[in-house]
Amino acid sequence: MRARYALVMASVLTAVALPAHADENVLGYTVGAETLPKGAAEACVWITYHGGKRRGSYARQDLRAEYEYGVSDSLSLAGYLNGYRHHYSCGEDGCAGPLDELEIIGDLSRFRMSGFSLEAKKMLLSPYKDEIGLALYGEIGYSSVDAITGEKGKGFEMEGKVIFQKPFLDDQLTWLTNFELEAESWKPRGG
């Protein structure tokens, strides 16, 4: 019941969000140097599908409800609620991994809220006012569900990016580069 409530709340946040003026993430995981203008807000729901393993039947959807706010014209903060929907039938032979290492065993069909993430992006140079756009990005997160297997546990992540952006041809062509460093930890429940 809580999962449905969270999904409904994420949809409502998306529907009533103030219009955003910058930071369109049209390339998925590659982000631009722009930040939201001061006082602007944006909400969206991300659904990413992962399917197919070497053996068995495996599907997973990563669900993220995001709310982002422009603290200043060069600083944006965002918060995410994260969840996973797993649907797999791997049996005793298991899904994925090398033949001698089983990654997932058994069957599962469930949605679980997993945790949260907090991010900050600071634009140091504007891609439209300076020669090249430059931003620093940081994200921390907590998860109580393993993304691949769906088992309970504790996980933490830290991510940092240096972002470069350069528009060309009246913003019809944009060059983006993200240098990223990420650290994750995971401990299954009881082990």
C-alpha positions, -999 to +999 in steps of 0.1 A: +000+000+000+029+024+008+044+018-026+012+029-044+010+060-021+046+070-030+039+065-067+007+086-065+026+113-045+054+114-071+029+118-099+011+146-080+044+164-075+052+161-111+018+175-121+019+205-099+056+215-103+064+250-114+077+252-149+115+249-153+136+272-174+169+253-176+187+220-170+167+199-194+183+164-191+177+153-227+206+129-228+197+108-199+226+102-176+249+129-192+240+162-176+247+198-186+264+225-167+233+247-164+214+250-131+178+261-125+173+298-121+168+312-085+134+303-072+125+279-101+115+243-093+111+212-113+097+177-105+098+146-126+096+109-124+123+087-139+115+051-149+144+030-162+138-005-175+165-032-172+157-066-187+172-098-199+199-119-184+219-147-199+195-173-184+160-172-170+134-144-172+145-111-156+130-076-156+135-046-133+123-010-133+142+017-113+118+044-102+129+078-090+107+108-080+128+140-082+122+175-069+148+201-078+150+237-067+172+267-078+187+281-047+205+308-067+212+312-104+242+291-101+232+265-074+205+238-077+196+213-050+175+181-056+160+153-036+149+119-049+128+091-036+140+058-051+123+024-056+126-008-076+101-032-092+116-066-097+099-094-117+121-124-123+119-162-126+154-176-123+147-210-106+176-230-091+199-225-121+199-188-116+199-158-139+230-139-151+266-142-141+292-166-154+282-203-155+300-211-123+287-181-104+250-177-098+239-141-093+201-144-087+183-176-077+145-180-072+115-160-082+104-125-072+076-101-082+075-070-060+078-033-058+097-017-029+107+018-019+144+017-016+157+050-002+167+085-011+193+106-028+204+142-024+223+162-050+238+196-055+251+212-087+271+244-087+277+262-120+311+279-120+310+291-156+279+296-177+279+278-212+262+309-226+281+338-209+316+322-208+338+304-233+328+271-219+303+259-192+317+243-161+299+228-131+306+206-101+280+180-091+278+159-059+253+132-049+249+110-018+224+083-014+210+055+009+193+023-003+176-005+017+171-027-014+197-043-037+191-030-073+198-063-090+184-090-066+157-070-047+171-084-013+170-062+018+201-046+032+220-013+035+237+005+008+254+039+005+267+058-025+287+089-032+291+104-066+310+134-079+311+149-114+330+176-133+307+188-161+317+207-193+293+222-218+297+241-250+268+252-273+274+256-310+252+268-340+228+289-319+223+261-294+214+236-321+244+215-313+258+210-278+290+193-266+288+178-231+314+159-212+310+145-177+339+131-157+324+110-129+337+092-098+314+070-078+318+049-047+291+024-035+289+000-006+263-028+000+257-051+030+229-077+028+206-080+058+221-104+083+255-107+066 
